[in-house]
Amino acid sequence: MTQWIKIAEIDDVPRGAGRAFEVEGISIAVFNVDGRLYAIDDNCPHQGSSLAMGRLDGYVVTCRSHGMKVNVTAGELQPGLGLNVRSFPVESRPDGLYVGLQTSS
């Protein structure tokens, strides 16, 4: 089951940018690519740097610490390193931005 949690206002993540949010103890980076929203774990798997603080180029964010590249649409590290970060569903609703977290029940 998915629990939808409001994390921000609609304009809090402008086009071409990312922003980190703490949601139920999880740091989640939300990116706005040409008006479409994507949400992934904010922590780079290499040394935990914030991916939201990285440089976004199209669908790829580059970690500011060591240059790892992550596709924000699915959390895939490039080029095919076999490591991924979790991705989360995200929605823009009239009253704000929501992220979906899986619940056990």
ABEGO torsion letter per residue (X at the ends): XBBBBBABBAAABBBGBBBBBBBGGBBBBBBBBGGBBBBBBABBAAAGBBAAABBBBEABBBBAAAGBBBBAAAGBBOBGAGBBBBBBBBBBBAAEBBBBBBBAX
